[in-house]
Amino acid sequence: MLAGLASFVAKQPDFRGKSRLLRLLISAMGPVPSHYGPVMRVRAGDYTSWAALFGYYGEGLRNEILSLPEDGVFIDIGANVGIYTLIAARHLSAGMVVSLEPNPEVYEYLLSNIRLNGAVNVLPINAAVGARTGILRLNFAPDHTGAGYLSDATADAGSSRMVHVLGAEALRPVADRLAVGSSLCKIDVEGHELHVLRTLEQAGLLARLGRLWIEVNEVHLARAGAAPAQIHEVMERNGFTARASAETAASGDVLFVRRQMN
């Protein structure tokens, strides 16, 4: 009953007290089925958790995941509480999911959700992906953890913590497990996407992936000293073509498909 009420409230236009009411309802619910099916335990006051629970966006990426062969591989870079990880784990009955989330507090929710769904085909990793293995600062807002971004300095507002970062050498064992083409990688790291792509390229992962779903946000990329044209240049160099859709246009994401797969 509470889950149904929370879903009803979430779908209503914004009104005074809506966020507070949702937090109260979610706090009282416990783990419940999400919009996409997997059972989830979420952070009551976090917009990114609400998006996972109530399906604010993500149909396009969900459909791309479900188009993978059942023995395929899904790599979730910036997994947060794990909605796409869980969708993939359910679908890839003979495959594998690699799920990376650097924020330790959010990672605990990711682990909890993996256990709740009995997802034994998921490799969860409490780390970000970057130019080299080491430690960087993750800046984030407690009420929107999905907007967290890596930096060498503390942000002016919100919260921050030091997190582990994996470079190319740490990711090469994952590349060795991939059959060329039967895989999808989601990269949503609030501006750090170019650094991730270059690391995947150095690790040999980019040469083996079939598709990538990448957030390409000009403002976020500029914060990390990058631009959308650089994302497209790396993908073109590695044999990928951008494929536009209504879903990607609305979300600011871009789907890249290896050219021989078109």
C-alpha positions in Angstrom: 0.0 0.0 0.0 2.8 2.5 0.9 4.6 1.6 -2.3 1.5 2.3 -4.4 1.0 5.6 -2.6 4.6 6.6 -3.0 4.4 5.8 -6.8 1.2 7.9 -7.1 2.9 10.9 -5.3 6.0 10.6 -7.4 4.0 10.9 -10.7 2.2 14.1 -9.6 3.3 17.5 -10.7 5.5 19.3 -8.2 3.7 20.7 -5.1 4.8 22.1 -1.8 6.0 19.3 0.5 6.2 16.7 -2.3 9.8 15.8 -1.6 9.3 15.6 2.1 6.3 13.4 1.7 8.2 11.1 -0.6 11.1 10.8 1.8 8.7 9.8 4.6 6.9 7.2 2.5 10.1 5.7 1.2 11.6 5.6 4.7 8.6 3.5 5.9 8.5 1.1 2.9 11.6 -1.0 3.1 12.7 -2.9 -0.1 10.0 -2.9 -2.8 9.7 -3.8 -6.5 11.0 -0.9 -8.7 9.3 0.4 -11.9 11.5 -2.0 -13.9 10.9 -5.1 -11.8 14.0 -5.7 -9.5 13.4 -5.3 -5.8 15.2 -2.3 -4.4 16.3 -0.7 -1.1 16.9 3.0 -1.8 18.1 6.1 -0.1 14.9 7.9 1.0 16.1 11.5 0.3 18.0 10.9 -2.9 16.6 11.9 -6.3 18.7 9.3 -8.1 17.2 6.6 -5.9 13.7 7.9 -6.7 14.5 7.8 -10.4 15.4 4.1 -10.1 12.4 3.3 -8.0 9.8 5.1 -10.0 11.2 5.0 -13.5 11.7 8.7 -14.1 13.9 7.9 -17.1 15.8 5.0 -18.6 13.6 3.1 -21.0 16.1 3.4 -23.8 19.0 2.0 -21.8 16.8 -0.8 -20.4 15.9 -1.8 -23.9 19.5 -1.8 -25.0 20.4 -4.1 -22.0 17.5 -6.5 -22.9 18.8 -6.7 -26.5 22.1 -8.3 -25.3 22.4 -12.1 -25.8 21.8 -14.0 -22.5 25.5 -14.8 -22.3 26.6 -11.2 -22.9 28.3 -8.7 -20.6 27.1 -5.4 -19.2 29.5 -2.9 -17.6 27.9 -0.3 -15.4 30.3 2.6 -14.8 28.6 4.9 -12.3 26.1 2.3 -11.0 24.7 4.2 -8.0 22.1 2.0 -6.3 22.1 -0.4 -9.2 18.9 -0.3 -11.2 20.6 -1.0 -14.6 22.9 -3.5 -12.9 19.9 -5.4 -11.6 18.0 -5.3 -15.0 21.1 -6.7 -16.6 21.7 -9.4 -14.0 18.2 -10.7 -14.4 18.5 -10.7 -18.2 22.0 -12.1 -18.6 21.2 -15.6 -17.2 24.5 -17.0 -18.6 26.4 -13.7 -18.7 28.1 -11.3 -16.4 27.7 -7.8 -15.0 30.5 -5.6 -13.9 29.2 -2.8 -11.7 31.4 0.1 -10.5 30.3 2.7 -7.9 32.9 4.8 -6.1 30.8 6.3 -3.2 31.1 3.9 -0.3 27.7 4.9 1.2 25.9 4.4 -2.1 27.9 1.2 -2.7 26.4 -0.3 0.4 22.9 0.1 -1.2 24.2 -1.4 -4.4 25.4 -4.5 -2.5 22.2 -4.7 -0.6 20.2 -4.6 -3.8 22.4 -7.3 -5.5 21.7 -9.5 -2.5 18.0 -8.8 -2.4 17.7 -9.9 -6.0 20.0 -13.0 -5.7 22.2 -11.6 -8.5 25.1 -14.0 -8.4 26.4 -12.9 -11.8 27.4 -9.4 -10.7 31.0 -8.3 -9.9 30.5 -5.2 -7.8 33.5 -2.9 -7.4 33.7 0.1 -5.0 35.8 2.4 -7.3 35.7 4.9 -10.1 37.5 4.6 -13.4 40.2 7.2 -14.3 43.5 7.9 -16.0 45.5 6.0 -13.4 44.9 3.8 -10.3 44.9 5.9 -7.2 42.7 8.2 -5.1 40.6 11.2 -6.1 37.9 13.3 -4.4 34.3 12.6 -5.2 32.1 15.7 -4.7 28.3 15.1 -4.5 25.0 16.4 -3.1 23.5 14.1 -0.5 20.0 14.6 -2.1 21.3 13.7 -5.6 24.2 11.3 -5.4 24.0 10.6 -9.1 25.3 14.1 -9.8 28.6 13.3 -8.0 31.8 14.1 -9.9 35.5 13.4 -9.5 37.9 16.3 -8.7 41.3 17.2 -7.3 39.6 19.7 -5.0 36.6 20.0 -2.6 33.5 21.5 -4.1 32.1 24.7 -2.7 28.8 23.0 -1.6 27.5 19.6 -0.8 29.7 16.7 0.5 32.9 15.1 -0.6 35.0 12.1 0.2 38.1 10.4 -1.1 37.5 7.4 -3.3 39.4 4.6 -5.1 40.1 5.1 -8.8 41.0 2.2 -11.2 43.4 2.8 -14.1 43.9 0.8 -17.3 46.1 -1.9 -15.7 43.4 -2.7 -13.2 40.8 -3.2 -15.9 42.8 -5.4 -18.3 41.5 -8.6 -16.6 37.9 -7.5 -17.5 38.9 -6.9 -21.1 40.3 -10.5 -21.3 36.9 -11.9 -20.3 35.0 -10.1 -23.2 34.1 -11.7 -26.5 34.2 -9.0 -29.1 30.8 -7.4 -29.7 28.5 -9.2 -27.2 28.7 -6.4 -24.6 27.3 -3.1 -23.6 28.9 -0.4 -21.4 27.1 2.4 -19.7 29.2 5.5 -18.7 27.5 8.1 -16.6 30.1 9.9 -14.5 29.0 13.6 -14.6 31.8 14.9 -16.9 34.5 12.4 -16.4 33.4 10.4 -19.4 36.4 11.3 -21.7 38.9 10.1 -19.0 36.9 6.9 -18.6 36.9 6.3 -22.4 40.7 6.9 -22.7 41.3 4.4 -19.8 39.0 1.8 -21.5 41.0 2.3 -24.7 44.3 1.8 -22.9 43.0 -1.3 -21.1 41.9 -2.9 -24.4 38.3 -2.8 -23.4 37.1 -0.4 -26.0 38.4 -2.6 -28.8 36.1 -5.5 -27.5 32.9 -3.7 -26.6 30.0 -3.8 -29.0 28.0 -0.8 -27.7 28.4 2.1 -25.3 25.7 4.3 -23.7 27.4 7.5 -22.7 26.2 10.7 -21.0 27.5 13.6 -23.2 26.8 16.8 -21.3 28.7 19.8 -22.5 28.6 21.6 -19.1 29.7 18.6 -17.1 32.5 17.7 -19.5 33.8 21.3 -19.4 34.1 21.0 -15.6 36.6 18.2 -16.3 38.4 20.0 -19.1 36.8 18.1 -21.9 34.2 18.6 -24.7 31.7 16.5 -26.6 33.8 16.6 -29.8 36.5 14.7 -28.0 34.1 11.9 -27.0 33.1 11.5 -30.6 36.7 11.6 -31.8 37.7 8.7 -29.5 34.7 6.7 -30.5 35.2 7.3 -34.2 38.9 6.3 -33.9 37.8 3.0 -32.3 35.3 2.1 -34.9 32.0 3.3 -33.4 29.1 5.3 -34.9 26.7 7.5 -32.9 23.1 6.4 -33.1 20.5 9.0 -32.2 17.1 8.3 -30.8 14.3 10.1 -29.0 15.5 8.6 -25.7 19.1 9.7 -26.1 18.1 13.2 -27.3 15.9 13.7 -24.2 18.4 12.5 -21.7 21.6 14.0 -23.2 23.0 10.5 -23.7 24.5 9.0 -26.8 24.4 5.4 -28.0 27.6 4.4 -29.8 27.5 1.2 -31.9 30.5 -0.6 -33.4 30.2 0.0 -37.1 30.2 -3.7 -38.3 27.2 -4.2 -36.0 25.0 -1.6 -37.8 
